[in-house]
Amino acid sequence: MSQIEKLMRSHMVNFATYHGVDPSEELARKAGIKPEDVIRLNANENPYGPLDNVSAALSGLPLHLYPDPNQRKLRAALGEYTGQPVERIMAGAGGDEIIDLLMRLFIAPGQKVLDCEPTFGMYSFSARLAEAEIVSVPRNSTWDIDIPAMLEAIDDSARIVFLASPNNPTGNLLTERDARALLKTGVIVCVDETYYEFSGSTLCPLLDEYENLVILRSFSKWAGIAGLRVGYAIASSELIGHLMDIKQPYNINIAGEAAVLAALEHRGELLERAATLIEQRKRLEAVVDEFPGISYYPSEANFLLCRFERRTAEEAYVELAQRGIFVRRFPQTVLDSSLRISTGTPEQTDLLIDALRRVV
Ligand SMILES: *Cc1c(COP(=O)(O)O)cnc(C)c1O
């Protein structure tokens, strides 16, 4: 063990990091193609990019000043958008920061964090950082929550349950019934609605009934500003008050704030783009229905989890990558024969369908 490692917290010495998506130049280099030929369908990003109105809002900002630690304008705009009181809302540097802050607020080393596999990897990543005990309860064959197993696992040391709705990467919604069953245990239940603008489905009405409910949202996927890192939490005013107390004072930067205000002002156009992306997912579903050797799981989000039957997902991944199309694979997991494909523009979908036809 090195001197540095001796000084480190021991659980971080051999820490398995979270591998985020590579930049397009890197993807191109690995596949031996040109960066401009890369089609990124691997991170559920918005292929349209930001609205012109959003880009325009980024020029001439007072970059020499610190942003508002109380997020006044941002929280007011989010309150108007969600129909929730400002005291119930806090913005974070992406949903990712809020996941991390929930760990800081609730988890002492050894306490339990629960999630339902397969699901978004940041829950267990942040839980491991917090030295939590992670209990991952497998989803059933329709990717729904195994409620009896969850209730069994929730004991005195359980603190937070993370449930994505729609779930990434499976695409299905959390049912209100399952949410209630878990909320009734009294532990913190974080319902991650990052894909809300695609699904149109929310459990926000339950906030009036349960003070242990946290709804997580993001501007990364539907609003096309993943690079600016803005997400938010909606929860009881008590819980939000504590989150506000422990967050870094300037967690939302000036550019992120301005972009979100502009995006909300022009939300109509963004929602139209979201609707186009959903249409593309449906196009892809119809084509996959016709192709032999490939099937998909029903999705309420801007991605489709496809299962390959006659060949390995790895082979399909490589063939798509050679054509410049990058998707998400899940080696050494229950999804090792599946690929998650983000929905692209109509033109990208044409190319994807063409490539898939050859692959299967
Ligand atoms: C992408 C994603 C997030 C994180 O988004 P941010 O960019 O950090 O806002 C959170 N939850 C799920 C399920 C996601 O897929």
The ligand as an SDF file (V2000), in Angstrom:
LIG
                    3D

 15 15  0  0  0  0  0  0  0  0999 V2000
  -29.3730   10.5460  -16.9450 C   0  0  0  0  0  0  0  0  0  0  0  0
  -29.9950   10.1440  -15.6560 C   0  0  0  0  0  0  0  0  0  0  0  0
  -29.8350   10.9090  -14.4750 C   0  0  0  0  0  0  0  0  0  0  0  0
  -28.8210   11.9940  -14.2900 C   0  0  0  0  0  0  0  0  0  0  0  0
  -28.9760   13.0700  -15.0080 O   0  0  0  0  0  0  0  0  0  0  0  0
  -28.1340   14.3960  -14.7610 P   0  0  0  0  0  0  0  0  0  0  0  0
  -27.4710   14.6590  -16.0460 O   0  0  0  0  0  0  0  0  0  0  0  0
  -27.1710   14.1970  -13.6270 O   0  0  0  0  0  0  0  0  0  0  0  0
  -29.2010   15.3870  -14.4070 O   0  0  0  0  0  0  0  0  0  0  0  0
  -30.5250   10.5540  -13.3420 C   0  0  0  0  0  0  0  0  0  0  0  0
  -31.3220    9.4780  -13.3360 N   0  0  0  0  0  0  0  0  0  0  0  0
  -31.4910    8.7120  -14.4180 C   0  0  0  0  0  0  0  0  0  0  0  0
  -32.3910    7.5300  -14.3440 C   0  0  0  0  0  0  0  0  0  0  0  0
  -30.8210    9.0120  -15.6050 C   0  0  0  0  0  0  0  0  0  0  0  0
  -30.9680    8.2060  -16.6670 O   0  0  0  0  0  0  0  0  0  0  0  0
  1  2  1  0
  2  3  1  0
  2 14  2  0
  3  4  1  0
  3 10  2  0
  4  5  1  0
  5  6  1  0
  6  7  2  0
  6  8  1  0
  6  9  1  0
 10 11  1  0
 11 12  2  0
 12 13  1  0
 12 14  1  0
 14 15  1  0
M  END
$$$$
